[in-house]
Amino acid sequence: MSRTQGLKQWGFWPIILLAFIYPVNNALIGLAIPLYFYQIGIPLEIVGLLAAASAITYCFSPLLFSRIADRLGRKKSVILGMAGVAISQLIYYITLEPIPFFISRLLEGLFLGFYWMSLQSCISDNSLQDHSKMMSNYNISWNAGLLFGNLLGAIFLFLMNSIFLIFYISPIIVLVDLFVAISIFKEGEKVDLERGNTLREQNHIQENKRTDLPLTKYVIPMMIPILLVLSHSISKAGVNFLYPIRSVNLGFDGYTVYLFTFFCLITQLIGTSTATFYSIKNLKRIPLVYITGLIIVLIFYGIATELTVFIILFFLLGFFCGSLYGFALKIFMVLNMKRKTSRYSALLESVIGTAFFLTPLIAGILAFLGIFTVFFLLALILMLFLGMTAYFTRKFHEDVKNDFGKKMAPTPGVSWKNESFSQFEPGSQE
């Protein structure tokens, strides 16, 4: 029993801290880009490209570096990722001209391929950990970081009214994150699913409260979590890019952009932290309701003109998007556990990167059609995702041939290293 207890004593709190700090930087920079470059007269197509720059390389960097990260280990990968981000953001102190800024953001997205994937894999590395609680705390942490970043931005712009200075503050936050990664972050011991089951049996450990174990007996089409995370990412990326521009056109103060995003993140935190505890029955039905809600919200973003209406929309956007991300993360983390790899975290992050790259880029190009039209087009895309999700949900069924902990038979589909991506056989996560 002492061996099992020792495995559970690994310190999770440095991951919570790392997941909090970088999003503070990301929140400040993410909204400052469209505000600053649009105000100085940069064409919207270029603003869209600058906003999407880090996502361009983040589309493929998690997949590209997944094997390297597994070899290096979690700590070295996190340090390497944040050191690269710190170096790339130092250019802000030299110039904010579009071309060098664009290159800097490309490098940032490249190095982030090591960061988030490694943090998530730390959770799935040990099958004895209570993953539902860990993921809930992890989701609370990065959402809290975004919350704090947006609140900091709102206070700063309200007092100083200088978006330019945001670019001087943000790199300092990255350096703090790098210091934490070097000084206090430690890797936990890896305990795969088979060994974890053996330890549970030997020590008579009961897992009655774990919500992931029943999920391991189901076959879930891989397209379900992909569609959920795409619905989340396209909605968030679209609003993050289009609303700051719409707020300028409507004459709203700059600090309200950060303030409203802060409101959005409050409900997003609730959504992501509670989604990991949903039952299998709700996992089949609730995402369809939330995607429908996002479709309605996006349409209203295009037609609303009152501040109070936008506040309501941001609250709804946060909860729907946060919940969809939480559902998708739950499934991807189980796959990490099942396959003893970080590739599924890499896939999750690459899907997010692709959506955050293409959405502002295309929105910037189509902006000449009008902001409402672009929001309506985003809603149409989510309608397509809704239909596809409903179709694949019908294929979500119990796999009566397999039990928890036993190797599940491969199913046909898109393969990656001979691993099926069309059908999902979960492992262990909470």
C-alpha positions in Angstrom: 0.0 0.0 0.0 2.8 2.4 0.7 3.9 2.0 -2.9 0.5 3.1 -4.2 0.3 6.0 -1.7 3.8 7.1 -2.8 2.6 7.3 -6.4 -0.4 9.5 -5.4 1.8 12.0 -3.5 3.2 13.6 -6.7 2.8 17.3 -6.6 0.2 18.4 -9.1 0.2 22.1 -8.1 3.1 23.3 -10.3 1.1 22.2 -13.3 -1.8 24.2 -12.0 0.5 27.2 -11.6 2.0 26.8 -15.1 -1.5 26.4 -16.6 -2.5 29.7 -15.0 0.5 31.9 -15.8 0.8 31.7 -19.6 -2.9 32.3 -20.3 -2.5 35.7 -18.5 0.0 36.6 -21.2 -2.2 35.1 -23.9 -5.3 37.0 -22.8 -3.4 40.3 -22.9 -1.8 39.8 -26.3 -4.7 38.1 -28.0 -7.1 41.0 -27.6 -4.4 43.7 -27.9 -3.5 42.6 -31.5 -6.8 43.4 -33.3 -7.3 46.5 -31.1 -3.8 48.0 -31.7 -3.2 47.2 -35.3 -6.7 48.1 -36.4 -6.4 51.5 -34.6 -3.1 52.3 -36.3 -4.7 51.7 -39.7 -3.5 48.3 -40.7 -5.9 46.6 -43.3 -8.2 44.1 -41.8 -6.8 41.2 -43.9 -3.4 41.9 -42.4 -4.8 42.2 -38.9 -6.4 38.9 -39.3 -3.1 37.3 -40.4 -1.3 38.8 -37.4 -4.0 37.6 -35.0 -3.7 34.1 -36.5 0.1 34.0 -36.8 0.9 31.9 -33.7 -1.9 29.5 -34.7 -0.4 29.0 -38.1 2.5 27.1 -36.7 0.5 25.7 -33.7 -1.6 23.8 -36.3 1.2 21.3 -36.7 3.8 21.9 -33.9 2.1 19.6 -31.3 1.9 16.7 -33.8 5.4 17.5 -35.1 7.0 17.5 -31.6 4.9 14.8 -29.8 7.6 12.1 -30.2 10.4 14.5 -29.3 8.4 15.6 -26.2 7.9 11.9 -25.2 11.7 11.3 -25.4 12.7 14.6 -23.7 10.3 14.1 -20.8 7.6 16.5 -19.6 9.8 18.9 -17.6 12.4 19.5 -20.4 9.6 19.9 -23.0 7.8 22.5 -20.9 11.0 24.4 -20.3 11.9 24.3 -24.0 8.5 25.5 -25.0 8.4 28.4 -22.7 12.0 29.4 -23.3 11.1 29.6 -27.0 8.0 31.7 -26.3 10.1 34.1 -24.1 12.7 34.6 -26.9 10.1 35.2 -29.5 8.2 37.8 -27.4 11.4 39.8 -26.7 11.0 41.3 -30.2 8.1 43.4 -28.7 10.7 45.6 -27.0 12.4 46.3 -30.3 9.5 46.8 -32.8 5.9 46.2 -33.4 6.1 46.5 -37.2 3.8 43.9 -38.8 6.5 41.8 -40.5 8.8 41.2 -37.5 5.7 40.9 -35.3 4.3 38.2 -37.6 7.6 36.2 -37.5 7.7 36.5 -33.7 4.2 35.1 -33.5 5.0 32.2 -35.8 7.9 31.2 -33.6 5.7 31.4 -30.5 3.2 29.0 -32.0 6.0 26.7 -32.9 7.4 26.4 -29.4 4.0 26.2 -27.8 3.8 22.8 -29.5 5.9 21.5 -26.6 4.0 23.3 -23.8 0.3 22.5 -23.5 0.7 18.9 -24.9 3.3 18.2 -22.1 1.2 19.6 -19.3 -1.9 17.6 -20.3 0.2 14.4 -20.7 1.4 14.8 -17.1 -2.2 14.2 -16.1 -2.6 11.1 -18.2 0.8 9.6 -17.4 -0.4 8.0 -14.1 -3.5 5.9 -14.3 -3.8 5.8 -10.5 -4.5 9.6 -10.3 -8.0 10.9 -10.0 -8.1 12.4 -13.5 -11.6 13.9 -13.3 -10.5 16.1 -10.4 -7.1 16.8 -12.0 -8.7 17.9 -15.3 -11.3 19.9 -13.5 -8.5 21.8 -11.6 -6.4 22.1 -14.7 -9.4 23.6 -16.6 -10.1 25.9 -13.7 -6.5 27.0 -13.7 -6.1 28.0 -17.3 -9.5 29.7 -17.3 -8.5 31.6 -14.2 -5.4 32.7 -16.0 -7.4 34.0 -18.9 -9.8 35.7 -16.4 -7.0 37.4 -14.6 -5.4 38.5 -17.9 -8.5 40.1 -19.2 -9.2 41.7 -15.9 -5.7 43.1 -15.8 -6.1 44.4 -19.4 -9.4 46.0 -18.6 -7.9 47.8 -15.5 -4.8 48.8 -17.3 -6.7 50.3 -20.3 -9.2 52.0 -18.0 -6.4 53.7 -16.0 -3.7 54.2 -18.7 -5.7 54.0 -22.0 -2.6 52.8 -23.9 -2.9 49.5 -25.7 0.7 49.9 -26.9 2.0 49.3 -23.4 0.3 45.9 -23.2 3.1 44.5 -25.5 5.8 45.6 -22.9 4.1 44.0 -20.0 3.2 40.6 -21.5 6.8 39.2 -22.0 7.5 39.6 -18.3 4.7 37.2 -17.5 6.3 34.6 -19.9 9.6 34.9 -18.0 7.8 34.3 -14.7 6.3 31.1 -16.2 9.7 30.0 -17.4 11.2 30.5 -13.9 8.4 28.3 -12.4 9.0 25.6 -15.0 12.7 25.5 -14.2 12.6 25.8 -10.4 9.6 23.9 -9.1 8.0 21.8 -11.8 8.6 18.0 -11.4 7.5 15.0 -13.5 5.3 12.4 -11.9 5.9 8.7 -12.2 4.4 7.0 -15.2 1.9 4.3 -14.4 0.2 2.8 -17.5 -3.3 1.4 -17.5 -2.3 -2.3 -17.1 0.1 -1.6 -14.2 -2.5 0.7 -12.6 -5.1 -2.1 -12.7 -2.6 -4.5 -11.2 -1.9 -2.1 -8.3 -5.6 -1.5 -7.7 -6.2 -5.2 -7.4 -3.2 -5.8 -5.2 -4.2 -3.0 -2.8 -8.0 -3.4 -3.1 -8.4 0.2 -4.4 -12.0 1.1 -5.1 -12.8 3.6 -8.0 -16.5 3.9 -7.5 -16.6 7.7 -8.0 -14.5 7.7 -11.2 -16.6 8.8 -14.2 -14.0 7.6 -16.8 -14.1 3.9 -16.0 -17.6 3.3 -17.4 -16.6 5.3 -20.5 -13.8 2.8 -21.2 -16.4 0.2 -22.1 -17.8 2.4 -25.0 -16.8 2.9 -28.6 -16.9 6.6 -29.5 -16.3 7.8 -33.1 -13.2 10.0 -33.1 -15.1 12.7 -35.0 -17.2 13.5 -32.0 -14.4 15.1 -29.9 -12.9 16.7 -33.0 -16.3 18.3 -33.9 -16.8 19.5 -30.3 -13.4 21.2 -30.1 -13.9 22.7 -33.6 -17.2 24.2 -32.5 -15.5 25.6 -29.4 -12.5 27.0 -31.2 -14.2 28.5 -34.2 -16.7 30.3 -32.0 -14.1 31.7 -29.6 -11.7 32.6 -32.4 -14.4 34.3 -34.4 -15.6 36.4 -31.5 -12.1 37.2 -30.2 -11.2 38.7 -33.6 -14.5 40.2 -34.8 -15.8 41.7 -31.6 -12.9 44.1 -30.8 -13.4 45.5 -34.4 -17.2 45.7 -33.9 -16.7 47.5 -30.5 -14.5 50.1 -32.2 -17.1 50.7 -34.9 -19.9 51.0 -32.3 -17.8 53.5 -30.3 -17.3 51.4 -27.1 -14.3 52.1 -24.9 -11.3 49.8 -25.4 -11.4 48.5 -21.8 -14.9 47.0 -22.4 -13.4 44.4 -24.7 -11.3 43.0 -21.9 -14.1 43.4 -19.4 -16.6 41.5 -21.5 -14.1 38.7 -22.3 -13.6 38.5 -18.5 -17.4 37.9 -18.1 -17.2 35.2 -20.8 -14.4 33.4 -19.1 -16.3 33.3 -15.8 -18.9 31.0 -17.4 -16.3 29.2 -19.5 -14.5 28.3 -16.3 -17.8 26.8 -15.0 -18.4 24.9 -18.2 -14.9 23.4 -18.5 -14.6 22.4 -14.8 -18.0 20.7 -14.7 -18.0 19.0 -18.1 -15.5 16.4 -16.9 -18.0 15.0 -14.5 -20.9 14.5 -16.9 -22.4 11.0 -17.2 -22.3 9.0 -20.5 -26.0 9.8 -21.1 -25.4 13.5 -20.9 -22.2 13.2 -23.0 -24.4 12.0 -25.8 -27.1 14.6 -25.6 -25.9 17.9 -24.0 -23.2 18.8 -26.7 -25.9 18.9 -29.3 -27.9 21.4 -27.2 -24.8 23.6 -26.6 -23.8 23.7 -30.3 -27.3 24.8 -31.1 -26.9 27.5 -28.4 -23.7 28.7 -30.0 -25.4 29.0 -33.4 -28.0 31.4 -31.9 -25.3 33.4 -30.0 -23.2 34.0 -33.1 -26.1 35.3 -35.1 -26.9 37.8 -32.3 -23.3 38.9 -32.1 -23.8 40.2 -35.7 -27.1 42.1 -35.0 -26.7 43.4 -31.4 -25.8 47.0 -30.7 -26.4 47.4 -27.0 -23.7 46.8 -24.3 -26.2 44.9 -22.1 -27.0 42.5 -24.9 -23.3 41.8 -25.5 -22.8 41.1 -21.9 -25.4 38.4 -22.0 -23.9 37.0 -25.2 -20.4 36.7 -23.7 -21.8 34.9 -20.7 -23.6 32.3 -22.9 -20.6 32.0 -25.3 -18.3 31.2 -22.4 -20.5 28.5 -20.9 -21.2 26.7 -24.2 -17.6 26.8 -25.5 -16.2 25.8 -22.1 -18.5 22.8 -21.8 -17.7 21.6 -25.3 -14.0 21.9 -24.7 -14.4 20.0 -21.4 -16.2 17.1 -23.2 -13.5 16.9 -25.9 -10.7 17.0 -23.4 -12.2 14.2 -21.4 -12.2 11.9 -24.4 -8.7 12.9 -25.6 -7.2 12.4 -22.2 -8.6 8.9 -22.0 -7.0 8.1 -25.3 -3.7 9.3 -24.0 -4.0 6.9 -21.1 -5.1 4.0 -23.3 -2.3 4.3 -25.8 0.4 5.4 -23.3 1.3 8.5 -25.4 0.8 12.2 -25.7 -0.3 12.1 -29.3 -3.9 12.6 -28.6 -3.2 15.8 -26.6 -1.1 16.8 -29.6 -4.1 16.1 -31.9 -6.4 18.2 -29.6 -4.0 21.1 -29.6 -3.4 20.9 -33.4 -7.2 21.0 -34.0 -7.5 24.1 -31.8 -4.5 25.7 -33.5 -6.0 25.1 -37.0 -9.3 26.6 -36.0 -7.7 29.7 -34.3 -5.5 30.1 -37.4 -8.1 29.8 -40.1 -11.0 31.6 -38.4 -9.5 35.1 -38.0 -7.7 34.8 -41.3 -10.8 34.0 -43.3 -12.9 36.5 -41.2 -10.4 39.2 -42.0 -10.6 38.4 -45.7 -14.4 38.3 -45.7 -14.8 41.4 -43.5 -15.6 43.5 -46.6 -19.0 41.7 -46.7 -19.8 43.1 -43.3 -19.4 41.9 -39.7 -22.9 40.5 -39.5 -22.3 38.4 -42.7 -19.1 36.9 -41.2 -20.9 36.0 -37.9 -23.7 34.4 -39.9 -21.2 32.4 -42.0 -19.7 31.1 -38.7 -23.2 30.1 -37.5 -23.7 28.2 -40.8 -20.5 26.3 -40.2 -21.7 25.3 -36.7 -25.0 24.2 -38.2 -22.9 21.7 -40.3 -21.0 20.6 -37.3 -24.3 20.1 -35.4 -25.6 17.8 -38.1 -22.3 15.8 -38.2 -22.2 15.5 -34.4 -25.8 14.2 -34.3 -24.9 11.6 -37.0 -21.8 10.3 -35.2 -23.5 10.3 -31.8 -25.7 7.5 -33.2 -22.6 5.4 -33.5 -21.7 6.0 -29.8 -22.4 2.6 -28.3 -21.2 0.2 -25.7 -18.5 -2.3 -26.7 -19.7 -5.5 -25.2 -16.6 -7.4 -26.4 -14.1 -5.5 -24.3 -13.6 -4.9 -20.6 -11.7 -2.1 -18.9 -8.0 -2.6 -19.0 -8.0 -5.1 -21.8 -6.7 -4.3 -25.2 -9.5 -3.4 -27.5 -9.7 -4.7 -31.1 -8.7 -2.1 -33.7 -11.4 -0.6 -35.8 -11.2 0.6 -39.4 -10.6 4.3 -40.0 -8.0 6.9 -40.4 -4.8 5.5 -39.0 -1.8 7.1 -37.3 1.0 4.7 -36.6 -1.6 1.9 -37.0 -3.9 3.4 -34.3 -7.5 3.9 -35.2 -8.8 7.5 -35.1 -12.3 6.8 -36.5 -13.4 4.8 -33.4 -12.4 5.6 -29.9 -11.8 3.1 -27.2 -11.2 5.0 -23.9 -8.8 4.1 -21.2 -8.9 5.9 -17.9 -9.5 9.5 -17.0 -11.7 11.4 -14.7 
